[in-house]
């Protein structure tokens, strides 16, 4: 679970400096703009929501994986879970951009 916080910070701290991030189609023009974008994405509310999501999502996925999935299919099952998890993280990170519109 502590890794979730680190992963979310890494996931969401790169996003604001990329072109097309949020509702803007250009890279930030100044360091102040980058800081403002980071502050909106890496808010404590977003971090805690991602952490709660991690606690609710990964333990059941791992339980199902190790209890019911044959050994040969475990990497594919976890990969599928990872896709779902990335969609969730993207939703949490982009929710502030959509709310501002």
N, C-alpha and C positions, 0 to 999 in steps of 0.2 A: 504493500500500500504506500509506503513512503516514495517508492519509485514513481508512482502516479503523479505526484506533485512535480518531480523533476521532469518527467516526460511532458506534462502539460505545459510547464514553463518553456521547455525547449520547443514544443510544437507551436505555442502561441507567440513566442518572442521573435520567431523568424517571419511569421506571417505579416506583421505590419510594415516591414521594409520591402516587401516584394511588390512588383507592379501588379495592379489589379486587386490588391487586398482590400476587402470591404467594398465600399462604394466609390473608390477612386481608381482611376486608370493610369496613374502615374506614380513613380517612386516619390517618397517624401523629399521635400526640397531642403529641409533643415533638420538638425539634431533635435530641435524643440518639437517638430512635427512627429519625429520617430518616438520621442518620449511620450507625447500625448497619445499616440496610437497604442503604445505598449501599456500605458496606464489604463486605457479603456478595455484592453483585452485581458491583461494579467491582473484583474481586480481580485481581491480576496474572495468575493462572491463566486466568481468563475472558478477559482482554484478549489474552493471547498465543494462546489457542485461537481467538478470533475473527480475529486477524491471520493465523494459519496457514491458517485456512479461507479467508480472503480471497485469500491467495497461491495456494491450490490451486483456487479456484473461478473467479475472474474472468479470469485469463489465458486459460484454454481457452474460456470463454464469449465473450470478445472475439475470439479467433482464429476461432471458428466464425462469429461475427456478421460480421466483416469479410471472411472468406474465402468463405463459402458462402451467406449470406443475401442476397437481393436488397435493394437500397437501400430500397424502399418498406416492407419488412417488418422492417427493423432495429430501429426503436423498439419494436415489439411484442415482438420476440424479447428485447431487453434488459429490457423490462417484465416478461416472464415470468421471466427470470433474477432480477430484483429481488424478485419474490414469493418465489421459492425462497430467496434470500439472507435475506429478512426472517424466514422461518420458521426458518432456521438460527440467526440472531441471537436470536430469541425462545427457541429451545431452549437456547442457551448462557446467556442471562440468567436463565432460569427453572429451570435445572437445580439450582441451589443451593436454591431454595424446595422443590422436590420431594424433594430428598435429606434435608431437615430433617424431613420428615413421618414 
